[in-house]
Amino acid sequence: MPWGFVHGLLKAAVRQLANPGGRNESGGMTGNAPGPPYRFAACASAGVFVLYALTLAPTTAWWDTSEYIATGYILGIPHPPGNPLFVALARTWSLLLAPLGLSPAVRINLLAAGTSAGASFFFYLVAHRTLVQLRGPGRPALIGAGVAVLLGASAFTVWSQSNANEKVYTVSLLIVAAVSWLVLRWRDLPAGDARGQRLLVASVYLMALGATNHLMSVLPAAAFLTVVAMTRARLLFQSAFVGRCVLAVVVGLSFNFFLPIRAEQRPVINEGDPLCDGFVEAAAAIYTNGATGCPALASSLRREQYAKPPVTQRMAPFTHQLHNFFQYFDWQWSRGMDPDEPVSPRRLPFTLLFLGLGLAGLWAAWERDRATGAYLIVLMGTLSFGLVFYLNFRYGYSLAPEITDLRAHEVRERDYFFIACFALWGVMAGLGLTRCWLWLADRAGSMRNASPVLAVAVLPFFLNLAWANRAGDYAARDYAYNMLNSVEPYGVLFTNGDNDTFPLWYLQEVEGIRRDVTVIVIQYLYTAWYPRQIRELTAPDRQRPYVPSEGSVYEDREPPPRAALSLTDEQIALIGNGPLPDSFGVRIGGTVVQYPAGMQLGRGHRIALAIIRDSSPERPIYFASSGGEMATLGLSGWAVREGLAARLHVRPLDGPQPPSYRRMPREFGGEWVDYERAARLFDEVYSYRGILDRAVWQDDSASNIPLQYYLVTRALAAAAVAEGDGERAERYAGLAQDFLEAEAGGKEGRRSR
């Protein structure tokens, strides 16, 4: 019974963790030394959890937060590779916390806080073990381990990823920390103690299981092999041990069977649709990491949707990619010293300080125990330089401004990929700082006299607080609420990317608001699975009814009698990219929009036109902005702003317009606005928590969100002036100014442009 084997294995590992030890002949700890300080580690972990809870996001946040909260809440399937372990953990965690009366978003955000705090538990033990080897057991080792945990937990990226569940990486961080402790604990056992092998097998199992959360979980593998080879290399050639490890991998990876099983049940969020015809082909895809087997599952596991080139084909020079990594390292210790993203002279002294302390910590580990030092050095190299090479990023989002092609840049900052690196470096910096403290104490005559140097450990806390704090930030949730309520019942809303899509999914699936709106991200229409899902989810038997939100400005209506897309699977498969071979017209309402032969139009945009054709007139058509995808489709001229959303109203533009339409001056975009509808939405429906009077806008790549608010309110102010309504004009102008400050970085975090 594989699961019984794993249960027994983990029980044995937990029992083994409590086994005390001093130093053995291999350099590990065994004998009469006291056992690991689990209670102190638990206290440190609890303190970290409290820090994250006090700065926790009260609802969803930008980027993938909404996607992961929503899929965790409904047991859906997020973007490839699907992250089944995270989804199951999030759902289980949410159910366990439900009796507390917390919202689903807070519960799943607390999962990020809990897993990062759990990592701090193991990092405390790792740091304490090294300090005991350096100085012996006692208060200095306990204090030093606490210093290490504080620095690791308050690094900017670690902190900001731990108080909102933006990604799945905090689960992997916990696994990296747990594996590190298990491996070093194994090293402390006598060579003849067969129980120690269970710790290694448990480590292998955790890495394999963690791979079903994210491949970041397997990054300790090289360091694992290094320390085993340096301690007892013969283990790697023992068939019984290797067999147990293989079985652990098989059982751990089996969690990926969740993907085809859940896909068959057709959840509302089912990205990649990794459905398989049978167990054998699903197993082939899972155990070859997508090299063969079930095509849909294999494609999802390989992340084929993102068409990433091989690492030998560099997407930017490796030297630039290293510069990008150092930029993120520069953020970790004093983010608030300078709001600008590139490496800053004002942050650099702190960066160099903690760089030096981290190197001192690594040297301390190497000096006292070469195998432990080698483990930490190899792990750190994997989490930094190795990851930079493997990830193969484009030019950094905020770097290389001379590269003007935005497609050559990343669409946002990618510091979160290095969360484990920054957490571990913080721990090493804590070891280095503790070593400085002990060195000064020897010369100052007492620990107390030297203790002021430990104040260095709180610098990242104070210098990162404003930028990592997410308390009171409702900006993403309220944006989604405002956007969905800009759309009439049963409307189709085309979006441009993550930030104007995922928060809407969250609001629909978690809070149950405006589920009648069909949200379509055009880039997904390039895939084989997404158009089929749109057709399926909008069919009359699955179309969800319109339920008015609080303050709704719309009257109820009958659901559409047909799906938003009528194309068959065969017709969808025939649609490709490239120039149009012939001209064709798309009927939108009572008008035919012509597209000439030779026009470049991608598969996703052609399917979008089919959806527009099949949805009209029963489903009003909206876009998240009048630029972006609407402009690519050549439809921006017919855009009419109804609040945040731009409605597609194909009509003659050289004749009379509806009485509520106003043409904005060119300096405000020159687009049409339904003044009465937009003003009513802003006055009666919209909410702007987390944007108005915002001190810091941490994410420059999401600044187009407050910019949208600014453009609409500035246009409303101009329209109110034209109407002679001075009171409204003043109010809208004040709102516009607040949104402009948020777009520029906030009142205290204004970025230079």
C-alpha positions in Angstrom: 0.0 0.0 0.0 1.9 3.1 -1.2 0.0 5.6 1.0 0.5 3.4 4.0 4.2 3.2 3.3 4.4 7.0 3.1 2.4 7.4 6.3 4.8 5.1 8.2 7.8 6.8 6.6 6.7 10.2 7.7 5.9 9.0 11.3 9.4 7.5 11.5 10.9 10.7 10.3 9.0 12.7 12.9 10.2 10.3 15.6 13.7 10.6 14.3 13.7 14.4 14.4 13.4 14.2 18.2 16.5 12.1 18.5 19.2 14.1 20.3 22.8 14.2 19.2 26.3 15.7 19.4 29.0 15.4 16.7 29.8 12.1 15.0 32.8 11.0 13.2 31.6 12.5 10.0 31.3 15.9 11.4 27.6 15.8 12.3 26.1 16.2 15.8 25.5 13.2 18.1 26.4 12.0 21.5 25.5 14.1 24.6 24.7 17.4 23.0 21.1 18.6 23.7 18.5 17.9 21.1 17.2 20.5 18.6 15.3 23.4 20.3 11.9 22.7 18.7 10.0 24.8 21.2 12.2 27.9 20.4 11.8 27.2 16.7 8.0 27.0 17.1 8.0 30.3 19.0 10.1 31.9 16.2 7.7 30.5 13.6 4.7 31.8 15.5 6.3 35.3 15.7 6.8 35.3 11.9 3.2 34.2 11.4 2.0 37.1 13.5 4.1 39.5 11.5 2.6 38.2 8.3 -0.9 38.1 9.7 -0.7 41.8 10.9 0.3 42.9 7.4 -2.0 40.4 5.6 -4.0 41.4 2.6 -7.7 41.5 3.6 -8.9 40.2 0.2 -7.4 39.3 -3.1 -4.5 41.1 -4.8 -3.0 41.6 -8.2 -1.6 39.1 -10.6 -2.1 35.4 -9.8 -3.5 35.9 -6.3 -7.1 35.9 -7.6 -6.5 32.9 -9.8 -5.0 30.8 -6.9 -7.6 31.9 -4.4 -10.4 31.1 -6.8 -9.0 27.7 -7.9 -8.2 26.8 -4.3 -11.8 27.7 -3.3 -13.6 25.7 -6.0 -10.9 23.0 -6.6 -10.3 24.3 -10.0 -7.2 24.0 -12.2 -5.0 27.0 -12.5 -2.6 27.8 -15.4 -0.2 25.0 -16.4 1.3 23.0 -14.9 -1.8 23.0 -12.8 -0.3 23.0 -9.2 -2.6 20.2 -7.9 -0.9 20.0 -4.5 -1.5 23.7 -3.9 -5.1 23.5 -4.9 -5.8 20.6 -2.6 -3.9 22.3 0.3 -5.7 25.6 -0.3 -9.1 23.9 -0.3 -8.4 21.8 2.8 -6.9 24.8 4.7 -9.9 27.0 3.7 -12.3 24.4 5.1 -10.3 24.0 8.3 -10.4 27.8 8.9 -14.0 28.2 7.9 -15.3 28.0 11.5 -13.3 31.1 12.4 -15.7 33.2 10.2 -12.9 34.5 8.0 -13.5 35.3 4.3 -12.1 32.7 1.8 -9.6 35.2 0.6 -8.2 35.8 4.1 -8.1 32.0 4.8 -6.0 31.3 1.7 -3.8 34.3 2.2 -3.1 32.9 5.7 -2.0 29.7 3.9 0.9 31.7 2.4 1.6 33.2 5.9 1.5 29.7 7.5 3.7 28.0 5.0 6.3 30.7 5.1 6.2 30.7 8.9 6.6 26.9 8.7 9.7 27.4 6.6 11.0 29.7 9.4 10.6 26.8 11.9 13.0 24.7 9.9 15.4 27.5 9.1 15.6 28.2 12.8 16.7 24.7 13.4 19.3 24.8 10.6 20.7 28.1 11.9 20.8 26.8 15.5 22.6 23.7 14.5 25.4 25.7 12.7 25.7 28.0 15.7 26.0 25.1 18.1 28.8 23.7 16.0 30.4 27.2 16.0 30.0 28.1 19.7 28.3 25.3 21.5 24.8 25.1 22.9 23.4 27.9 24.9 21.7 31.3 24.7 23.9 32.7 22.0 22.9 29.9 19.6 19.2 30.4 20.4 19.4 34.2 20.0 21.4 33.9 16.8 19.0 31.5 15.2 16.2 34.0 16.0 18.2 36.7 14.3 18.6 34.5 11.3 14.9 33.8 11.1 14.0 37.5 11.4 16.3 38.5 8.5 15.0 35.7 6.3 11.4 36.4 7.1 11.6 40.2 6.6 13.4 40.1 3.2 11.2 42.1 0.9 10.1 39.4 -1.5 9.7 36.8 1.2 7.5 39.2 3.2 5.4 40.5 0.3 4.8 36.9 -1.0 3.8 35.7 2.5 0.9 38.1 3.3 -1.0 37.5 0.1 -1.2 34.2 -1.7 0.0 35.6 -5.0 1.9 32.4 -6.0 2.4 28.8 -5.0 6.0 29.4 -4.0 5.6 29.7 -0.2 4.6 26.0 -0.2 7.8 25.2 -2.1 9.7 27.4 0.3 8.4 25.3 3.2 9.5 22.1 1.4 13.0 23.5 0.7 13.4 24.4 4.3 12.1 21.1 5.6 14.3 19.1 3.2 17.3 21.1 4.4 16.7 20.3 8.0 16.0 16.6 7.3 19.2 16.2 5.4 21.3 17.9 8.0 19.6 16.0 10.8 20.4 12.7 8.9 24.0 13.8 8.9 24.0 14.0 12.7 23.0 10.3 13.1 25.7 7.6 13.5 26.7 5.8 10.3 25.2 2.5 11.4 21.8 3.9 12.3 19.5 2.6 9.6 16.7 4.9 10.9 18.6 7.8 9.3 17.9 6.6 5.8 14.2 7.3 6.5 15.0 10.9 6.8 16.6 10.9 3.4 13.7 9.0 1.8 11.3 11.4 3.5 13.3 14.3 1.9 13.0 12.6 -1.6 9.3 12.1 -1.1 8.8 15.8 -0.1 10.7 17.0 -3.2 8.6 14.7 -5.4 5.4 15.6 -3.8 6.4 19.3 -3.9 7.0 19.0 -7.6 3.2 18.7 -8.0 3.0 22.1 -6.4 5.9 23.6 -8.3 9.2 22.4 -9.6 10.9 24.9 -7.2 10.5 22.1 -4.6 13.1 19.9 -6.3 15.8 22.5 -6.2 17.5 21.0 -3.1 18.2 17.9 -5.1 21.8 18.8 -6.1 22.6 19.9 -2.6 21.0 16.7 -1.2 23.3 14.5 -3.4 26.3 16.6 -2.5 25.9 16.1 1.3 25.1 12.4 0.9 28.2 11.9 -1.3 30.4 13.7 1.1 29.0 11.9 4.2 28.2 8.3 3.1 28.5 8.0 -0.6 27.9 4.2 -0.6 24.3 4.9 0.2 23.8 6.1 -3.4 24.7 2.6 -4.7 22.7 0.5 -2.3 19.7 -1.0 -4.1 17.4 -1.1 -1.1 17.9 2.7 -0.5 17.6 3.6 -4.1 14.5 1.5 -4.4 12.9 3.3 -1.5 13.7 6.6 -3.1 12.2 5.5 -6.4 9.0 4.4 -4.6 8.9 7.7 -2.8 9.1 9.6 -6.1 6.4 7.4 -7.7 4.1 8.0 -4.8 4.9 11.7 -4.5 4.3 12.4 -8.2 1.0 10.5 -8.1 -0.7 13.6 -6.8 -0.7 14.8 -10.4 -3.5 12.4 -11.1 -5.7 15.0 -9.5 -5.5 17.0 -12.8 -7.2 14.6 -15.2 -9.7 13.5 -12.5 -10.8 17.0 -11.7 -10.8 18.1 -15.4 -13.3 15.4 -16.2 -15.7 17.0 -13.7 -15.6 20.3 -15.7 -14.9 23.0 -13.1 -15.5 26.5 -14.1 -11.8 27.3 -14.0 -10.1 24.5 -15.9 -7.0 25.9 -17.5 -5.3 23.5 -19.9 -8.2 21.1 -19.7 -5.8 18.2 -18.9 -8.3 15.5 -19.6 -7.1 11.9 -20.4 -8.7 8.9 -21.9 -7.3 6.4 -19.4 -5.0 5.7 -16.5 -2.1 4.4 -18.5 -1.7 7.4 -20.8 -2.1 9.7 -17.8 0.6 7.8 -15.9 2.9 8.0 -18.9 2.5 11.8 -19.0 3.0 12.2 -15.2 6.1 10.0 -14.9 7.8 11.3 -18.0 7.0 15.0 -17.1 5.0 15.3 -20.3 7.5 13.7 -22.7 4.8 11.2 -23.8 1.4 9.9 -22.9 -1.9 11.9 -22.6 -1.5 14.9 -24.9 -3.5 17.4 -22.9 -1.9 16.5 -19.6 1.6 16.3 -21.2 1.1 19.7 -22.7 0.1 21.2 -19.3 3.0 19.6 -17.4 5.4 20.9 -20.0 3.8 24.3 -19.9 3.7 24.1 -23.7 1.1 27.0 -23.7 3.9 29.5 -22.9 6.2 28.4 -25.7 9.4 29.0 -23.7 12.6 28.5 -25.8 15.4 26.1 -24.6 17.9 27.6 -22.2 20.5 27.5 -24.9 18.6 30.1 -26.7 19.0 33.1 -24.4 16.1 35.5 -24.3 18.5 38.2 -23.0 22.3 38.2 -22.4 23.2 36.2 -19.4 25.0 39.1 -18.0 21.8 41.2 -18.1 19.9 38.4 -16.5 22.5 38.4 -13.6 22.0 42.1 -13.4 18.3 41.6 -13.1 18.8 39.1 -10.3 21.1 41.5 -8.4 18.4 44.2 -8.9 16.0 42.0 -7.0 18.7 41.2 -4.4 19.1 44.9 -3.9 15.4 45.2 -3.0 15.5 42.7 -0.2 17.1 44.6 2.7 16.0 48.3 2.2 13.2 48.5 -0.4 11.8 51.6 1.1 15.0 53.6 0.8 14.3 54.3 -2.9 11.0 53.9 -4.8 12.8 53.3 -8.1 13.2 49.8 -9.3 16.8 49.7 -10.7 19.8 49.1 -8.4 19.9 52.2 -6.2 22.8 54.1 -4.6 20.6 54.7 -1.6 19.9 51.0 -1.1 23.4 49.8 -2.1 25.1 50.2 1.3 22.5 48.0 2.9 22.8 45.5 0.0 26.5 45.2 0.4 26.2 44.9 4.2 23.9 42.0 4.0 25.8 40.5 1.0 28.9 40.5 3.3 27.0 39.1 6.3 25.6 36.3 4.1 29.0 35.3 2.9 30.3 35.4 6.5 27.4 33.0 7.4 28.3 30.6 4.6 31.9 30.6 5.6 31.0 29.9 9.3 29.0 26.8 8.1 31.8 25.7 5.8 34.5 26.2 8.5 32.8 24.1 11.1 31.4 21.3 8.9 32.5 21.0 5.3 29.5 18.8 4.2 27.0 21.2 5.8 28.8 24.2 4.2 28.8 22.4 0.8 25.1 21.7 1.1 24.3 25.3 1.8 26.7 26.6 -0.9 25.3 24.2 -3.6 21.7 25.0 -2.5 22.4 28.7 -2.7 24.0 28.4 -6.1 21.1 26.5 -7.4 18.5 29.0 -6.0 20.4 31.9 -7.5 22.8 31.5 -10.5 21.3 28.1 -11.5 17.8 29.5 -11.4 18.8 32.6 -13.4 20.2 30.4 -16.1 17.2 28.0 -16.1 14.5 30.7 -16.0 16.1 32.5 -19.0 14.1 35.8 -18.6 13.7 38.4 -21.2 15.1 41.9 -20.4 14.0 43.0 -17.0 10.7 44.9 -16.7 12.3 48.0 -15.4 15.8 47.6 -16.9 17.3 48.2 -20.3 15.1 51.2 -21.3 17.1 51.4 -24.6 15.3 48.2 -25.6 12.0 49.8 -26.7 10.2 46.7 -27.9 8.0 45.8 -24.9 7.8 42.2 -26.1 11.6 41.9 -25.4 10.9 42.7 -21.7 9.2 40.7 -19.0 5.6 41.9 -18.4 6.3 42.4 -14.7 9.0 42.1 -12.1 9.9 38.4 -11.4 11.6 38.6 -8.0 9.1 36.0 -6.6 11.0 33.2 -8.4 13.9 33.8 -6.0 11.9 33.7 -2.7 13.8 30.7 -1.5 17.1 32.2 -2.3 16.3 35.5 -0.5 14.9 33.6 2.5 18.0 31.4 2.8 20.4 34.3 2.2 18.6 36.2 5.1 19.3 33.1 7.3 22.9 33.1 6.3 23.2 36.8 6.9 21.8 36.1 10.4 24.5 33.6 11.0 27.1 36.1 9.8 25.7 38.8 12.1 25.7 36.4 15.0 29.3 35.5 14.3 30.2 39.3 14.4 28.3 39.6 17.7 30.3 36.7 19.2 33.6 38.1 17.9 32.8 41.5 19.4 31.7 39.9 22.6 35.1 38.3 23.0 36.7 41.7 22.7 34.2 43.7 24.6 34.2 41.4 27.6 30.5 40.3 27.5 27.6 39.4 25.2 25.6 42.4 26.6 28.3 44.9 25.7 28.4 43.6 22.1 24.6 43.2 21.7 23.9 46.6 20.0 25.3 45.1 16.8 22.3 42.8 16.7 20.1 45.9 15.9 21.3 45.5 12.3 18.8 42.6 12.1 15.8 44.9 12.4 16.9 47.2 9.6 15.1 45.2 6.8 11.9 45.1 9.0 11.7 48.9 9.2 13.0 49.6 5.7 10.6 47.1 4.0 7.5 47.6 6.1 5.7 50.2 3.9 6.4 48.3 0.7 5.6 44.8 2.0 2.6 45.7 4.0 -0.7 44.7 2.4 -3.1 45.5 5.2 -6.1 47.5 4.1 -5.5 47.0 0.4 -8.8 46.3 -1.4 -7.6 47.8 -4.7 -7.8 44.5 -6.8 -11.1 43.4 -5.3 -12.8 46.7 -5.8 -11.4 47.1 -9.3 -13.0 43.7 -10.2 -16.3 44.8 -8.6 -16.3 48.0 -10.5 -15.3 46.4 -13.8 -18.0 43.6 -13.6 -20.7 46.2 -12.7 -19.7 48.2 -15.7 -21.2 45.4 -17.8 -24.9 44.9 -18.5 -26.5 41.6 -17.7 -25.1 38.6 -19.7 -22.5 40.8 -21.3 -19.2 39.5 -22.8 -16.1 41.2 -21.4 -12.9 40.8 -23.3 -9.8 41.3 -21.2 -6.1 41.9 -21.9 -4.2 39.9 -19.3 -3.8 38.8 -15.7 -4.7 41.9 -13.8 -8.0 42.6 -15.6 -8.9 38.9 -15.7 -8.0 37.0 -12.5 -9.6 39.5 -10.0 -12.8 39.2 -12.0 -12.6 35.4 -11.7 -12.1 35.7 -8.0 -15.2 37.9 -7.5 -17.3 35.6 -9.6 -16.2 32.3 -8.1 -15.5 33.2 -4.5 -17.8 36.1 -3.7 -20.5 35.0 -6.3 -20.8 38.5 -7.8 -21.9 39.0 -11.5 -21.4 35.4 -12.5 -23.6 36.1 -15.5 -20.8 38.1 -17.2 -18.6 36.0 -19.6 -15.0 37.1 -19.0 -12.8 36.2 -21.9 -9.0 36.7 -21.9 -8.2 36.9 -25.6 -4.7 35.4 -25.3 -6.2 32.1 -24.1 -8.3 31.9 -27.3 -5.0 30.9 -29.1 -5.2 27.5 -27.2 -7.2 24.5 -28.3 -9.1 24.2 -25.0 -10.3 27.7 -24.1 -12.7 28.3 -27.0 -14.4 25.0 -26.3 -14.8 26.0 -22.6 -16.3 29.4 -23.5 -18.9 27.6 -25.7 -19.6 25.1 -22.9 -19.9 27.5 -20.1 -22.2 29.9 -22.0 -24.6 27.1 -23.2 -28.1 27.7 -22.0 -27.9 24.8 -19.5 -24.7 26.2 -17.9 -25.2 30.0 -18.3 -25.4 31.4 -14.8 -28.2 33.9 -14.1 -27.9 37.6 -13.5 -28.1 38.5 -9.8 -28.1 42.2 -9.2 -25.3 43.5 -7.0 -25.8 46.1 -4.3 -26.6 49.4 -6.0 -27.0 47.8 -9.4 -28.1 50.2 -12.2 -29.4 47.4 -14.5 -32.8 45.8 -14.9 -33.1 42.0 -15.2 -33.5 40.3 -18.5 -33.9 36.9 -19.9 -30.7 34.7 -20.4 -29.4 34.4 -23.9 -31.0 31.5 -25.8 -27.6 30.3 -27.3 -24.0 30.0 -26.4 -21.5 32.8 -27.0 -19.7 30.7 -29.6 -21.3 28.5 -32.2 -18.1 27.0 -33.9 -17.6 23.3 -33.7 -14.4 21.7 -32.5 -13.5 21.0 -36.1 -14.0 24.6 -37.1 -12.0 25.9 -34.1 -9.1 23.6 -35.0 -9.0 25.0 -38.6 -8.5 28.6 -37.4 -4.9 29.8 -37.6 -2.7 32.9 -37.6 -1.4 35.1 -40.3 -2.8 37.4 -43.0 -6.4 37.0 -44.1 -6.6 35.1 -47.4 -9.8 36.9 -48.3 -11.8 39.9 -47.1 -14.7 39.1 -44.8 -17.4 40.8 -42.8 -18.5 40.3 -39.3 -22.1 41.3 -38.5 -22.3 43.1 -35.1 -25.9 43.9 -34.4 -27.3 45.5 -37.5 -23.9 46.5 -39.0 -21.3 44.5 -40.9 -17.7 45.3 -40.1 -15.3 44.6 -43.0 -11.8 43.1 -42.6 -9.7 43.3 -45.8 -7.6 40.5 -47.3 -4.0 40.6 -46.2 -4.8 42.0 -42.8 -2.7 40.3 -40.0 -5.1 38.7 -37.6 -4.1 36.0 -35.1 -6.1 32.9 -34.2 -7.3 34.3 -30.9 -8.5 37.5 -32.5 -10.4 35.6 -35.2 -12.1 33.5 -32.6 -12.9 36.7 -30.6 -14.6 38.1 -33.8 -16.6 34.8 -34.0 -17.7 35.3 -30.4 -18.7 38.9 -31.1 -20.7 37.7 -34.1 -22.4 34.9 -32.3 -23.1 36.9 -29.1 -24.8 39.9 -30.7 -27.3 41.2 -30.0 -28.3 39.0 -27.0 -25.0 39.6 -25.2 -23.7 43.2 -25.0 -20.0 43.3 -25.9 -17.4 45.0 -23.7 -13.6 45.4 -23.5 -11.5 46.1 -20.4 -10.0 49.1 -22.3 -10.5 50.8 -25.7 -6.8 50.1 -26.5 -5.1 46.7 -26.3 -7.1 43.9 -27.8 -9.9 46.2 -28.9 -7.5 48.3 -30.9 -5.9 45.1 -32.4 -9.3 44.1 -33.6 -9.8 47.5 -35.2 -12.9 48.3 -33.1 -11.6 51.1 -30.9 -13.4 53.8 -33.0 -16.8 52.4 -31.8 -15.8 52.2 -28.2 -18.0 53.9 -25.7 -16.8 54.2 -22.1 -19.4 53.0 -19.6 -17.4 53.4 -16.5 -14.2 51.3 -16.5 -15.4 49.1 -19.4 -15.5 50.1 -23.0 -18.7 49.0 -24.8 -18.7 48.1 -28.4 -21.4 50.1 -30.1 -21.0 49.9 -33.9 -22.8 52.9 -35.4 -22.2 55.7 -37.9 -19.8 58.2 -36.2 -20.5 61.1 -38.6 -24.1 61.5 -37.6 -26.2 62.2 -34.4 -25.2 60.2 -31.4 -27.3 59.1 -28.4 -28.0 62.1 -26.1 -25.9 60.8 -23.2 -22.8 60.3 -25.3 -20.0 62.8 -25.0 -16.8 63.0 -27.1 -13.8 63.7 -24.9 -11.1 66.2 -25.9 -8.1 64.7 -27.6 -5.8 65.2 -24.6 -8.1 62.8 -22.7 -8.0 60.1 -25.4 -10.7 61.5 -27.7 -13.0 58.5 -27.0 -16.7 58.5 -26.5 -18.2 58.3 -23.0 -21.7 57.5 -21.9 -21.7 60.4 -19.5 -24.9 59.5 -17.6 -24.1 55.8 -17.3 -20.4 56.4 -16.2 -21.4 59.1 -13.8 -24.0 56.9 -12.2 -21.6 54.1 -11.8 -18.9 56.3 -10.2 -21.5 58.0 -7.9 -23.6 55.0 -6.9 -21.8 51.8 -7.5 -18.0 52.0 -7.5 -15.6 51.6 -4.6 -12.0 52.6 -4.6 -10.5 51.3 -1.3 -6.8 50.8 -1.5 -6.2 53.4 -4.2 -7.5 56.7 -3.0 -4.9 58.4 -0.7 -2.6 55.5 -1.3 0.9 56.0 0.3 2.8 53.5 -1.9 1.9 51.7 -5.1 4.3 48.9 -4.9 3.9 47.3 -8.3 4.7 49.7 -11.2 3.6 47.1 -13.7 0.1 47.3 -12.4 0.0 51.1 -12.5 -2.2 51.0 -15.6 -5.1 50.1 -13.2 -5.2 53.5 -11.4 -4.4 55.1 -14.8 -7.8 53.8 -16.1 -9.6 55.4 -13.2 -7.7 58.6 -13.8 -8.6 58.8 -17.5 -12.3 58.1 -16.9 -12.7 60.5 -14.0 -10.7 63.2 -15.8 -13.0 62.7 -18.8 -16.1 63.0 -16.5 -14.7 66.2 -15.0 -14.4 67.7 -18.5 -17.9 66.5 -19.4 -19.3 68.0 -16.2 -17.6 71.3 -17.0 -19.3 71.3 -20.5 -22.6 70.5 -18.8 -22.1 73.5 -16.4 -22.1 71.2 -13.4 -19.3 72.8 -11.3 -19.9 70.6 -8.2 -19.5 67.4 -10.2 -16.6 68.7 -12.1 -14.7 69.6 -8.9 -15.4 66.2 -7.4 -14.3 64.2 -10.4 -11.2 66.3 -10.8 -10.3 65.6 -7.2 -10.8 61.8 -7.8 -8.7 62.1 -10.9 -5.8 63.7 -9.0 -5.9 60.9 -6.4 -5.8 58.2 -9.1 -2.9 60.0 -10.8 -0.9 60.0 -7.6 -1.5 56.3 -7.2 -0.4 55.7 -10.8 2.8 57.7 -10.1 3.6 55.5 -7.1 1.5 56.9 -4.3 1.9 60.0 -2.1 5.0 58.7 -0.4 6.3 56.2 -3.1 6.2 58.4 -6.1 8.5 57.0 -8.8 10.6 59.1 -11.1 9.7 58.8 -14.7 
